[in-house]
């Protein structure tokens, strides 16, 4: 997993929600706008819905409004900027350091 922003932010939002509504029970918070991507491995990436609207002329006169919706999938986490496709890099250990 590239980062834990979704889980971390959901946890903070849940704590805040519980503090604002202590009389309620079964509090739940979920960030929307994430998609499961099936590729070499199953990944969860941030996404945003895009809506494009335009007025097209009709042959008999007038115009007709047409709307298209699509999803934009992020290559980077929108919160921390970590590249979703990057493989985690291991930090060098003392065994990797060659004495001079």
N, C-alpha and C positions, 0 to 999 in steps of 0.2 A: 504494500500500500504506500502510495507516495506521501501522503500526509494524513493527519487525523483531525483536520479543521472541522469537518462536518460533525463528528462526534463531540469534539470539545465545545463547539459553539452551541450545539443542541443541549449539552449538559448545563452550560451557563444560562441559556435561555429558560430551561426548565427550572433551575434554581430561582431565577428571578420571578417566573410565573407563579411558583409555589409561594414565594414571599408576598406577592401582590394579591394572591387569592388563598389565604391560609384556611378559609372555611370550606373550600372545595376539596374533593378527593379525586384520585385517579388522574392526576395531571399528566399530560402528554404534550410533547413538542417534537415536530419533525420539520426539518428544512426541506422544502420542495425544490424542484429544479435540479435533480440529480438523475442520471440515466445509467442503466447497466449496459455496458458495451461488451459485446461478444467478439473476441478476436483470438489471438494466441492465448490470452488469459482473460478471465472475467474481471472487468474493471468497473468501478463506479466513478463517473466523471460529472462535473458540474455542467449544466445546460440551461439555456434560456429560450423561451418561445419567442419567435419573431412573427409579427403580423404585418403584411404588406397590403395596402389598399390603394386602388386607383380607379378613376372613372374612365370607362372606355366608350367611345362614340358608337351608337347603333346605326345601322344602314338606313332605317326609317326615321332617323332623327332622334335627338335626345342622347342621354348617356345612361350607362348602367355601371354601378359600382361593383367591382369584383375584389374579393379578399382571398389571400393565400396565407396559410400559416405553416411554418417550418420550425425545426429545432436547431439551434446553434450549439454545438458541443465544444466545450472549452478544452484546450490543450494544457492549460495551466490552472491551478487552483485559484479561484477568484479572491480568496482570502489571504493566502500566504505567498502565492506566486510560484509554488513548486511545480515543475514540469511533470504532468501525469505520466508521460511516456518514459521518463528517465529511470534508469535502474538505480537502486540505492547504492551509494558508494561507501564501502567500508573504510572506517578511519584506520590509519596505520597504527600498528601495535609496536611495542618495543622490539619485538622479534624482526620487524620489517626494517628497522633503522640500522644501517651499517655504520659501525664506529669509524671515525676518521683516523 
